């Protein structure tokens, strides 16, 4: 068995010191390890299943090292920390990415545990796959050994940071113990009124701990572990932020697997747009936005207003382990025009061999009309050399990975959102300065930009590209395309802070539907107008002199679609 602790997202700083989002006093901090030592020496012990658990640079999220392997049997692999000392309160934060691990529906196992003494379980986190969705939940026992669970919470197939705050009751009969769970900086569960005053935390373990089913195989990731006694830890400052949902789930504190359903809400397209889609979001017992679909259906050949340039594509595309990229490449076979890709073009590491063997037979059929953008998986190979060699001059300067071109009346800009590899994305960074200069010298009526990591997304997002969005907003750009989240999502026009702006706002499409895997979410961000996490497909845009139309074209055998038109600023 091999486990990876460290996710595949690109680090945005070069060195991880173990610091976190908030500073903590020496008495508050219990333990932290970002695996930058290149080994497991910081931990009290490790169970590696004959050496399968190891530190590797290919698994790094924060800094340059992570802990990696592959789950291919039922043997437990984990790291152990004995730093806690009869803690009445214990907080832990770590990053977790399911990474498309193969699991039968209903299969579940534990990925984190806290112990009183050396072996009595006081805190647990469980991971499962249910009807195609990944889910986690946490639990703690009372003094009478009654186990209380949070609800199962659906997470997308992407990186998430998870934080737990475990509390023993302050005295016998006080019944004020509890457990709070955050996912991506949002509180998702809060168990209270627990009678557990006799419990303490003395040991914790992280990894694939117990209950691993025979049907579970593949790779998943952890990274940036930290524990404290009191203060909230939050996201690591060097890590890729995964989501910023504005709503929270409200699990009950009863020992049940059934979440409480939230209120329903209906979202429709904004009145300034002409669009065929509406959607209704009604959380069920397992909240998942993968079921949120516009009511429109697509029949026959995609329709658009006369004229214009056809611009079609997606991100998160090819792997020799799956066939989704063949399904979407078959769509491209029937659609003329310019093809765009939005990063993570081939898995797992973007090597030249993977491009030649896994991408080229499908989307490679359209290589001569493709304008690519780079993702984080490409940088798993040093310098993203596989990507730049395969696409050649079409990918731009290999030291930059960003470029621009004109398509009809539109100016198109390709951004590299792997910011740490190109000098950052902050205001004044080389890429941000280049972008502003490019926009100033190409004052088109209609402007579109695309890059891998979305600024806004119900499944995954990062604020690292906010200065670039600001530059585009300052120059009245119209559309941004992103991927990374393995779903389709369309937003109403927004300003750089995510506020609805029907006058100058930029419309974002997330099109991580190229074929690698599916992702879902349990909470939609404000201004999200359409979402689907279960359908591969491509986004087809018709770019005209002063307006554009869009249509999501689904793979064969599926029904989800989304279409509409809008004018340029």
Buried (B, 14 or more C-beta within 10 A) or exposed (E): BBBBBBBBBBBBBEEBEBBBBEEBEEEBBBBBBBBBEEEBEBBBEBBBBEEBBBBBBBBBBBBBBBBBBBBBBBBBBBBBBBBBEEBBBBBBBBBBBBBBBEBEEEBBBBBBBBBBEEEEBBBBBBBBBBEBBBBBBBBBBBBEEEEBBBBBBBBBBBBBBBBBBBBBBEEEEBBBBBBBBBBBBBBBBBBEEBBBBEBBBBBBBBBBBBBBBEEBBBBBBBBBBBBBBEBBBBBBBBBBBBBBBEBBBBBBBEBBBEBBEBEEEEBEBBEEBBBBBBBBBEBEEBBBBBBBBBEBEBEEEBEBEEEBBBBBBBBBBBBBEBEBBBBBBEBBEEBEBBBBBBBBBBBBBBBBEBBBBBBBBBBBBBBEBBBBBBBBBBBBBEEBBBBBBBBEEBBBEBEBBBBBBEBBBBBBBBBBBBBBBBBBBEEEBBBBEBBBEBBEEBEBBBBBBBBBBBBBBBBBBBBBBBBBBBBBBEBBBBBBBBBBBBBBBBBBBBBBEBEEBEEBBBBBBBBBBBBBBBBBBBBBBBBBBBBBBBBBBBBBBBBBBEBBBBBBBBBEEEEBBBBBBBBBB
